[in-house]
């Protein structure tokens, strides 16, 4: 009991400590003496910055950054097609090929052989309705282009329709499906014919030719042009008919030599147009005799690369007779056109071009013609 009483007595120092009185703001003392209604009526007119809020005022906490409240977006650089080169395309093609190879191996391991054989997404069935619609739209856009009213999309549609009816429609018709080389050639043809258009787009902003001296527009008679277009199309269809079924064409390392020819074709076309545009005015009028790059091997490398591209279609489909037919058609047509251009170059540059002809003796095919 005595212990309890001893604990109940306060310490003398604690008992003598004065209590803290609440401090009030001097500017609010007159308001505290007034009734509540009168004080509330005075507060809105007062200059005192009084804010009523149930939220605690944490001044030490920084407000959330403004960027977090905005939607997240990745800084994707704009795609500049004018800067695309064959080297960059080859590099990215190798990356995509490795990624595709790894993905295909992973899927092959995780799925059953039956599914991978009969339900593979690499078998693309080709509908005739889409082919006819694409061809009709391409003819419509070509008509608008002939009158100078086609937009950039319509000009690209003309190329896409022509390439589709050369590369994918014939094998799809004779096989009933698409896989392998026809699909690859569809994109290779696009990139091949993109080079000259990219030069015009980079210089002028569109794909239309600019006014120049008409003597440099070397054209064969209309009958020759139509006949060449028809015979090249017939050669592509004959290759699809002559070759074996697409699933019987071997793949893998057996096509290593063909991929080398693809690279040679693309680089020959690219550098031919590059050097010709560098020493030409308005991409049509030559200002100097070009003797660099592919012009060291043949006098008309642009025509030679086009012939090699058409030959690739027959080689990939394993069609030797169609290959001879397409090469013969190109040699006759481009050989005649090359003769007219050489006569014009001799008239313009004289002995300089004659010396070049004596130095580079072959017109289209090295060591042959």
Order of alpha helices (4+ residues) and beta strands (2+ residues): alpha-alpha-alpha-alpha-alpha-alpha-alpha-alpha-alpha-alpha-alpha-alpha-alpha-beta-beta-alpha-alpha-alpha
